Amino acid sequence: MYGEKRMRAGGQARPLNGFTLLELLVAMALSALLVLGAG
């Protein structure tokens, strides 16, 4: 269920506080785009 989705999305990335490194990078990229778009 939850773990399967995480495994498929993050590959071998280990969960870090519930987030994989890939998810963290995606979140950072999205926030950067929002800041640039708002500015």
N, CA, C and O atoms as a GROMACS GRO file, in nm:
protein
  156
    1MET      N    1   0.084  -0.120   0.000
    1MET     CA    2   0.000   0.000   0.000
    1MET      C    3   0.088   0.126   0.000
    1MET      O    4   0.134   0.171  -0.105
    2TYR      N    5   0.110   0.181   0.121
    2TYR     CA    6   0.190   0.303   0.129
    2TYR      C    7   0.334   0.274   0.091
    2TYR      O    8   0.395   0.348   0.014
    3GLY      N    9   0.389   0.164   0.147
    3GLY     CA   10   0.528   0.130   0.121
    3GLY      C   11   0.553   0.098  -0.026
    3GLY      O   12   0.660   0.128  -0.079
    4GLU      N   13   0.455   0.036  -0.091
    4GLU     CA   14   0.473   0.000  -0.231
    4GLU      C   15   0.487   0.124  -0.318
    4GLU      O   16   0.575   0.131  -0.404
    5LYS      N   17   0.399   0.221  -0.295
    5LYS     CA   18   0.406   0.345  -0.372
    5LYS      C   19   0.542   0.412  -0.350
    5LYS      O   20   0.605   0.458  -0.445
    6ARG      N   21   0.585   0.416  -0.224
    6ARG     CA   22   0.710   0.480  -0.190
    6ARG      C   23   0.826   0.408  -0.258
    6ARG      O   24   0.919   0.471  -0.309
    7MET      N   25   0.820   0.275  -0.258
    7MET     CA   26   0.926   0.196  -0.320
    7MET      C   27   0.933   0.223  -0.470
    7MET      O   28   1.041   0.240  -0.526
    8ARG      N   29   0.815   0.226  -0.535
    8ARG     CA   30   0.813   0.248  -0.680
    8ARG      C   31   0.863   0.387  -0.715
    8ARG      O   32   0.933   0.404  -0.814
    9ALA      N   33   0.826   0.486  -0.634
    9ALA     CA   34   0.861   0.624  -0.666
    9ALA      C   35   1.008   0.653  -0.633
    9ALA      O   36   1.078   0.721  -0.708
   10GLY      N   37   1.054   0.601  -0.518
   10GLY     CA   38   1.186   0.639  -0.471
   10GLY      C   39   1.295   0.537  -0.503
   10GLY      O   40   1.413   0.565  -0.480
   11GLY      N   41   1.258   0.420  -0.555
   11GLY     CA   42   1.359   0.319  -0.584
   11GLY      C   43   1.425   0.270  -0.457
   11GLY      O   44   1.357   0.216  -0.369
   12GLN      N   45   1.555   0.287  -0.447
   12GLN     CA   46   1.629   0.237  -0.331
   12GLN      C   47   1.645   0.344  -0.223
   12GLN      O   48   1.710   0.321  -0.121
   13ALA      N   49   1.585   0.460  -0.246
   13ALA     CA   50   1.598   0.568  -0.147
   13ALA      C   51   1.536   0.525  -0.016
   13ALA      O   52   1.428   0.466  -0.014
   14ARG      N   53   1.603   0.556   0.094
   14ARG     CA   54   1.551   0.520   0.226
   14ARG      C   55   1.461   0.631   0.278
   14ARG      O   56   1.490   0.748   0.258
   15PRO      N   57   1.352   0.595   0.344
   15PRO     CA   58   1.264   0.697   0.403
   15PRO      C   59   1.341   0.782   0.505
   15PRO      O   60   1.414   0.728   0.588
   16LEU      N   61   1.323   0.912   0.497
   16LEU     CA   62   1.388   1.003   0.592
   16LEU      C   63   1.279   1.088   0.654
   16LEU      O   64   1.226   1.179   0.591
   17ASN      N   65   1.244   1.057   0.779
   17ASN     CA   66   1.132   1.126   0.844
   17ASN      C   67   1.004   1.110   0.762
   17ASN      O   68   0.923   1.202   0.755
   18GLY      N   69   0.987   0.993   0.699
   18GLY     CA   70   0.866   0.969   0.621
   18GLY      C   71   0.879   1.014   0.477
   18GLY      O   72   0.790   0.986   0.396
   19PHE      N   73   0.987   1.083   0.443
   19PHE     CA   74   1.007   1.126   0.306
   19PHE      C   75   1.130   1.058   0.248
   19PHE      O   76   1.231   1.044   0.316
   20THR      N   77   1.123   1.015   0.123
   20THR     CA   78   1.241   0.966   0.054
   20THR      C   79   1.320   1.087   0.004
   20THR      O   80   1.267   1.198  -0.003
   21LEU      N   81   1.445   1.064  -0.031
   21LEU     CA   82   1.528   1.174  -0.081
   21LEU      C   83   1.467   1.231  -0.208
   21LEU      O   84   1.472   1.352  -0.232
   22LEU      N   85   1.409   1.144  -0.290
   22LEU     CA   86   1.347   1.191  -0.415
   22LEU      C   87   1.232   1.286  -0.385
   22LEU      O   88   1.221   1.392  -0.447
   23GLU      N   89   1.147   1.247  -0.290
   23GLU     CA   90   1.034   1.333  -0.254
   23GLU      C   91   1.083   1.467  -0.200
   23GLU      O   92   1.024   1.571  -0.227
   24LEU      N   93   1.192   1.462  -0.122
   24LEU     CA   94   1.247   1.585  -0.066
   24LEU      C   95   1.294   1.677  -0.179
   24LEU      O   96   1.269   1.797  -0.176
   25LEU      N   97   1.363   1.620  -0.278
   25LEU     CA   98   1.410   1.700  -0.391
   25LEU      C   99   1.293   1.759  -0.469
   25LEU      O  100   1.297   1.875  -0.509
   26VAL      N  101   1.190   1.677  -0.489
   26VAL     CA  102   1.071   1.725  -0.562
   26VAL      C  103   1.006   1.840  -0.486
   26VAL      O  104   0.966   1.940  -0.546
   27ALA      N  105   0.995   1.825  -0.354
   27ALA     CA  106   0.932   1.930  -0.273
   27ALA      C  107   1.014   2.059  -0.281
   27ALA      O  108   0.958   2.168  -0.291
   28MET      N  109   1.146   2.045  -0.276
   28MET     CA  110   1.232   2.164  -0.285
   28MET      C  111   1.216   2.231  -0.420
   28MET      O  112   1.210   2.353  -0.429
   29ALA      N  113   1.210   2.151  -0.526
   29ALA     CA  114   1.196   2.205  -0.661
   29ALA      C  115   1.062   2.278  -0.675
   29ALA      O  116   1.056   2.388  -0.732
   30LEU      N  117   0.957   2.218  -0.623
   30LEU     CA  118   0.824   2.280  -0.632
   30LEU      C  119   0.820   2.412  -0.555
   30LEU      O  120   0.766   2.511  -0.604
   31SER      N  121   0.878   2.412  -0.435
   31SER     CA  122   0.878   2.535  -0.356
   31SER      C  123   0.960   2.644  -0.425
   31SER      O  124   0.924   2.761  -0.421
   32ALA      N  125   1.070   2.604  -0.489
   32ALA     CA  126   1.153   2.701  -0.562
   32ALA      C  127   1.074   2.760  -0.678
   32ALA      O  128   1.079   2.881  -0.703
   33LEU      N  129   0.999   2.675  -0.749
   33LEU     CA  130   0.918   2.724  -0.861
   33LEU      C  131   0.811   2.820  -0.812
   33LEU      O  132   0.784   2.922  -0.875
   34LEU      N  133   0.750   2.787  -0.698
   34LEU     CA  134   0.646   2.874  -0.642
   34LEU      C  135   0.705   3.010  -0.605
   34LEU      O  136   0.644   3.113  -0.632
   35VAL      N  137   0.823   3.010  -0.544
   35VAL     CA  138   0.887   3.135  -0.504
   35VAL      C  139   0.921   3.218  -0.628
   35VAL      O  140   0.898   3.339  -0.631
   36LEU      N  141   0.976   3.152  -0.731
   36LEU     CA  142   1.010   3.224  -0.853
   36LEU      C  143   0.885   3.277  -0.922
   36LEU      O  144   0.883   3.389  -0.973
   37GLY      N  145   0.779   3.196  -0.922
   37GLY     CA  146   0.655   3.238  -0.986
   37GLY      C  147   0.589   3.354  -0.911
   37GLY      O  148   0.533   3.445  -0.972
   38ALA      N  149   0.598   3.350  -0.778
   38ALA     CA  150   0.536   3.455  -0.698
   38ALA      C  151   0.617   3.584  -0.708
   38ALA      O  152   0.562   3.694  -0.704
   39GLY      N  153   0.749   3.570  -0.721
   39GLY     CA  154   0.835   3.686  -0.730
   39GLY      C  155   0.829   3.746  -0.868
   39GLY      O  156   0.896   3.846  -0.895
   0.00000   0.00000   0.00000
